């Protein structure tokens, strides 16, 4: 229905207010959250990292944060399915904008991401990051591990990302190997879901391959994740190519044989017992998308991540 205001991302008078912008108009922050650099009294931060210089195939994920924000406008202000709650009624969430990076000095990128992420985390807010290619998860893990200690990595992905590098390369296919070597994650409590490729080493991380995910129910997948992480503080990273290309064509390294968005969203819904300390959605590359299919999937995954955080806060966990 018509509203007395528009551009809620700029005109909001408080951080928990609902927006009423039409889906086809208004400033495109993530889910119409207020754009601000102030972290005062903020429960959760949505932050973009428009970086794709580490990609090994099709580039374009530097435009991922924009696409995800645009797709998130489809969420109206009714209670969000499947959480049946207004996510922002009791949880103040802001859109912090994007990470400041120098496109001509990529070797400075990891430190820039880590430094800016640390400043956000020092506020005590939960951070949800929109990528960007999967390399960004390495400096994000550094910032989160400095605050929480080694984390259980819960990785939805078609690729293991455990290829060797020399510690200086910018490569989205080796961030997990580097995170293990650097002690950022606990491989015994980490798990990868949807893997449909092979890498030289798994570092002892449990893998649910694509064919296993196909044969499992969403409830069984979620139960396996909860059991394996065993209550450890976790970092949730979602590479959109975990989904079959039918559900996420707009990505740099698509792999056939993946799960549907419905199955994986149903899995995510059941992760309310997971102690998620940080999360990201990466590898949305809108130049290869069709009708915003991939961007909508990415925005929905991100919304579910906020929904899980809202439920944990409501339950006092």
Secondary structure, 3 states (H helix, E strand, C coil): CCCCCCCHHHHCCCCCCCCCCCCCCCCCCHHHCEECCCCCCCCEEEEEECCCCCCCCCCCHHHHHHHHHHHHCCCCCCCECCCCECCCCCCCEEEEEECCCCCCCHHHHHHHHHHHHHHHHCCCCEEEEEECCCCHHHHHHHHHHHHHCCEEEEEECCCCCCCCCCCCCCCCCCHHHHHHHCCCECHHHCEEEEECCCCCCCCCCEEEEHHHHHHCCHHHHHHHHHHHHCCCCEEEEEEHHHECCCCCCCCCCCCCCCECHHHHHHHHHCCCCCCEEEEEEECCCHHHCCCCHHHHHHHHHHHHHHHHHHHHHHCCC
